[in-house]
Amino acid sequence: MFPSALLLTVLLAALLVWLWRTDAVLVHKCGNAGGTWDADARICDVGTLTAPASPASPDR
């Protein structure tokens, strides 16, 4: 039982390191949001977003 638990722990640790180093989850979420991933800055650029006008706004 011990060797299989150790192997599972090592595999999970390797998966977490890979996910952290490649930003795979963040890149996927950025693509789903319609943005482009900037790997150098590690940010998702979704362009300019405008908020809808408030109902209390005098422009409405």
C-alpha positions as CSV (number, residue, x, y, z in Angstrom):
1,M,0.0,0.0,0.0
2,F,2.8,2.4,0.9
3,P,4.6,2.4,-2.5
4,S,1.3,3.1,-4.4
5,A,0.5,6.0,-2.1
6,L,3.9,7.4,-2.6
7,L,3.7,7.0,-6.4
8,L,0.3,8.8,-6.4
9,T,1.7,11.6,-4.3
10,V,4.6,12.1,-6.6
11,L,2.4,12.0,-9.7
12,L,0.0,14.6,-8.2
13,A,2.9,16.8,-7.2
14,A,4.3,16.6,-10.8
15,L,0.9,17.5,-12.2
16,L,0.6,20.5,-10.0
17,V,4.1,21.7,-10.9
18,W,3.3,21.3,-14.6
19,L,0.1,23.2,-14.3
20,W,1.8,26.0,-12.4
21,R,4.7,26.3,-14.9
22,T,2.6,26.2,-18.0
23,D,-0.4,28.3,-16.8
24,A,-2.5,25.7,-18.6
25,V,-5.6,26.4,-16.5
26,L,-5.3,30.1,-16.9
27,V,-4.7,30.0,-20.6
28,H,-7.8,27.8,-21.0
29,K,-10.0,30.1,-18.9
30,C,-8.7,33.1,-20.8
31,G,-9.6,31.5,-24.1
32,N,-13.1,30.7,-22.8
33,A,-13.5,34.4,-21.8
34,G,-12.6,35.4,-25.4
35,G,-9.2,36.9,-24.4
36,T,-5.6,36.5,-25.5
37,W,-3.0,35.2,-23.1
38,D,0.1,37.3,-22.6
39,A,2.7,34.8,-21.4
40,D,5.3,37.4,-20.6
41,A,3.0,39.4,-18.3
42,R,0.9,36.3,-17.3
43,I,-2.3,38.2,-17.9
44,C,-5.4,37.7,-20.0
45,D,-6.2,40.6,-22.3
46,V,-9.9,40.7,-22.9
47,G,-9.9,44.1,-24.5
48,T,-11.8,47.1,-23.3
49,L,-14.9,46.3,-21.4
50,T,-17.6,48.9,-20.8
51,A,-20.0,48.8,-17.9
52,P,-23.7,49.4,-18.6
53,A,-25.0,52.8,-17.5
54,S,-26.4,52.9,-14.0
55,P,-30.2,53.4,-13.7
56,A,-29.4,56.4,-11.6
57,S,-27.1,57.9,-14.3
58,P,-28.2,61.3,-15.7
59,D,-27.3,60.0,-19.2
60,R,-30.2,57.5,-19.2
